[in-house]
Amino acid sequence: EGFRAEAGVQVRGESGYYHPVDVALTDGRRTVYVDIVAESPSAASKVLSSIAKRSDLRSEHIVMVPKSLEASLKDLAGGSVLTYESASDVSEKLKRALEEGRARGGAGGAREKR
């Protein structure tokens, strides 16, 4: 609640490279980028690609992955990888993560979207 969503954005990383991100959520003070990986034969490589871009982004970045990949991702990316079982699960878990981030002042703070 209180976040504006923009789909299909390009985010400039610290390297100068523009990364495609599925959704940018902002409340005016804080921007959170979200990549949602769908269940597919290439899902694991898409998850790794999404996690890899995190080191270049200057803002919070959440990767939503199918529950079926949970065991293979264990210990790989910490709390910024969330698993889901359905579309409504994506919505609920994202909402919870945003609320928790807001309560602790937003890990990484507000960042400028480029």
N, C-alpha and C positions, 0 to 999 in steps of 0.2 A: 504494500500500500504506500502511495506517495512516490512511486518510481515511474519514470517515463521509459518506455521500451522502444528501441530502434533495432530493426532486424537487418542482417546482412551488412554489417559495417566493416570498414577497413581501419585498423588501428596502427598508428605509427609506433614502432618499438624504439627502444634506446639506440639500436643499431641503425635506425633510419629505414629499415624494412617495414613495409605495410603488411600486417597480418590480417587475414579474413577471420572475422568472429561472427558467430551466429546471432547473438543478441547483446546489445549494450543497454544496461539499466542505469539510470541516473536519477538522483533525487535533488540535484542542484549542488550538492556538497560532495558527493561520492559517486564514482562510476564503477560498476561491476560488469565485467565482460563474462559472457557465458557461451560455451560451446556445448552443443548437444549432439552426442554420437548415437546414431541409430543402430539397431541390431542389423548386422550384415557380415558377410565373410571377411570384409576388410575393417571391421570395427576396431580390432585391437591396434592396427597401425594408425587409424584415425585418432584413437585415444592418445597414443604415444606422440603423434604430431601435435595434438592440442596441448599436451603437457609440456612439450619442448618449447613452444612459443611463450610459455609463462615467464621464462627467464628474461625475455626481451621486453615484455609488457611492463608498464609502470603503474599498473592498477590491479585491483583484485580480479582474479580470473577463476571461474568455476567451470569444471568440466563435468557434464552429466553423462554417465555411461550406463549401458544396460546391466542389470543385476547379474546376468550370466557371465560378465567379465570380472566380477568382484574378486574372485580367488586369484586370478592371474595378475591383478593390479595391487594386491596386498603389499604394503610397505613402499609402493612406488611413488605416490604423490601426496600423501598426507590428507588433511581434511578438505582440500579444495577439489577433490574428486568425489562426486556424489553419485550413488547408484540409483536407478529407477526401475520400476516394473511396468509402468504404464504412463500415458500422457498426463493423467491427473496427478500421478506420483511426482512427475517432473515439477509441476506447478507447486504442489505442496512443499516439496523439499527446497525448492528455490526460495519460496516465500519465507520458510523457516530460516534458511541461511542468511537472507537479507535482514530479517529481524534480529538475528543474533549478531550480525556484523554491525548493525546500527546501535545495538545495546552496548557493544564494547568499543564504539567509536569508529568502527570500520577498519579492519586490518589493512594497512597500507594507505589509509586516508583518501581524501578526494584527489582525483587525478584529472588532468586535462585530456580530453579526447581529441586526437589529431586526425 
